Amino acid sequence: MKKNFIWALLVMLVAFASCSFTNKSFDNDDKDKLLLDLITYVLERGHYEPKDLNDSFSSNVFDDFIDIVDPTKRYFLESDLREFEKYRFMIDDEIKNTDITFFNIVYQRLMVRMQEAREIYKEVLAEPFDYTVDESIDIDYENQEFAANKKQLKERWRKQLKYNTLSIFENKVENRVADSDQASNSETAPILAFSDIPNNVDKAATEEEAREITKNTLDEFFDFVDDLERKDWFVQYLNTIVEEFDPHTFYFAPEEKEKFDIGMSGKFEGIGARLQKKPEGARIVEIISGGPVWRDQTLEVGDEILKVGQKGEEPIDIVGMRLDDAIKLIKGPKGTVVELTVRKVDGTIQKVSITRDVVELEESYAKSATIDTGDQTYGLINLPKFYVDFEDYTERNAATDVAKEVERLKEAGAEGLILDLRDNGGGSLKTVVEMAGLFIKDGPIVQVRSSGQRKEVHEDKDERIQWDGPLVILVNELSASASEILAAAMQDYKRAVIIGSKQTFGKGTVQNVIPLDNIVRSNEHGDLGAIKLTTQKFYRINGGSTQLEGVKSDIVIPDKYSYIDLGERDQQNPLGWDKITPAEYKVWDGYIDFETAVANSKKRMANSPQIQLIEENAQWLKEQQDENVISLNFDAYVKRAEEAKKRAERFKSLRDYDSKLSFGSLKYETELFTQDSVLREKRNRWHKDLARDIYVEEAVNVLKDLHMNNIKRQEQKLASVKG
């Protein structure tokens, strides 16, 4: 076994730095230039696939940095871009010469344009909006050109502000009509036209209130921007350069490195959701089990947060805001309430109040359930991530926990096992290798290659098999990294049937965190932060990379994310797919008849009304996401919202599905319920969700087929022996 790669890389970088001070000095009295120097030095020598700093690289940095600081194109003018354009192919030279002229010019102009934007939105919001006019707004900011002049820019702001205010106006009208109906104990049809708004609702006053709310939101946003320092914007510039190498390489400023360390400790105060920056807001990409959002059940992956407010205060519009800044608004002390305006996956707008709490990662640990089908018992293990205590591996890790759950399920009489890796974003490589070893006799699990080095094969050398019965692994588009390693290994061995999305996420790389202070001999600038660096690439034992292609399911079942861009292939600058020589391994020679089990499953799926409805829902969600032109006419806007609401109602029946399967907790857990009512509630809710889960139901059906095929094969063997 080679030495730990993190240590080897760090030693190598420090050695290079120490030996090269004569020709590469980091003794720079300008911290910005020192950071640029250090980061490019580490990238050139430590990244798995270093990039040439050439004109093409420069052009990409140019476009991406402009997009980061002005994603909705509401600040810069075409004339600004023409002025910036002379730097398009000079940034690579600036980096090599530790020059930050391009950043300085863009930053200074941005500060001027933001100040001008303050005056623009105040002027626009001083006048009433006419919601009877037939006009629309295109929210596909990425494909828009920059405004040709200030008049055009002001018109762009006017439409954006009218769009923001329209939803507030519509909500206020709806609430006031509802209040008046309650007072008169009568019910009326939904308001679908401006002319239908009752006379007892003062439209002019309501519209003015809506504009005032929008103005206050922008006032608070720009006050928030005023608190940002130049160094905050420079970090964005550094990460624009860094992320050109790949989407998982990232520079942590000292404050962000501290947050990263807190996150790794497994406990923080917030709402319990991970977010991704989008031009339209902050998209929820993961919900942490056991956290406030998970308990509340009003938000889901794919929802986009548009506004954030503290209880009793007007919300702040986070569209166009930096993700880190949006997160600062969302996070907060335990017990406080954050109010979110959210665009749901189905396109509807909702307001959601979440009480912040300490987010415990206990629900990130393995948990299991028994499945009673009447005549047979099966087991299910849910593994949200491949966790490990890096300070003490023996303390607790995913592999040993899963081994315990397997043993408990065997004692409970399980005849087949489902390992649920859906939404599992990965984790420790060592735990993957050990966990895979629970299901095979011995052999290679994954191949790892470092930059410029020969491949390294990680093997299971323990001949003991913890589970030799039928095995199904559930995956989806969010199963990534370590999840893909395990699923790929079990697929290559033909040890398990993989059920789920067309392919998994496709992240076949590994990152290590390198503190920059360790590279500088002496430093007068304080903590320099750290860089998370892609240093290795994973390969299946059959030689193929999991990068981009992920793992293709043996049995493909659609889900609502089937047509939504979520994978590695949809990230910016991902590393490419390739293959190396396969490892030597023997396919599992047990009882499994893959062909029959897979064929039977495909027949069931083709005739399932529930699967057809899921497919229809997925296509509709894609249509909603692709609809970029929104009417600013009240009648058309409300009609569209009402149609979306009715369509969304059709798909609510997906949550009413009943597989008729019975789920239960293991004995050791039920004994804990008397002292832990929260744990009992979590498990009861989980079991109810499992009973509505058609993917779990199909996994059970596949286990039955595998089990029956095994019995038939054994009977054939016995008949052959007797004959």
Secondary structure, DSSP 8 states (H G I E B T S, - for coil): ----HHHHHHHHHHHHHHHTTTTS----S-HHHHHHHHHHHHHHHHSSS----SHHHHHHHHHHHHHHH-TTS-S-BHHHHHHHGGGTTTHHHHHHTT--HHHHHHHHHHHHHHHHHHHHHHHHTTS---TTS--EEE--GGG---BSSHHHHHHHHHHHHHHHHHHHHHHHHHHHHHHHHHHHT-------SGGGS-TTS-HHHHHHHHHHHHHHHHHHHHHHHHT--HHHHHHHHHHHHHTTT-TT-EEE-HHHHHHHHHHHHTEEEE-SEEEEEETTEEEEEEE-TTSHHHHH----TT-EEEEEEETTS--EE-TTS-HHHHHHHH---TT-EEEEEEE-TTS-EEEEEEE-EEEE-GGGS-EEEEEE-SS-EEEEEE-S-B-B-TT-TTT-BHHHHHHHHHHHHHHTT-SSEEEE-TT---B-HHHHHHHHTTTSSSEEEEEEEETTS-EEEEEE-----S--S-EEEEE-TT--THHHHHHHHHHHTT-SEEEESSB-----EEEEEEEGGGT-SS-SS----EEEEEEEEEE-TTSBB-TTT--B-SEE---TTTTS--SGGGSSS-----B----------SS--HHHHHHHHHHHHHT-HHHHHHHHHHHHHHHHHH--EEE-SHHHHHHHHHHHHHHHHHHGGGGG-----EEE--HHHHHHHTT-HHHHHHHHHHHHHHHT-HHHHHHHHHHHHHHHHHHHHHHHHHHHHH-
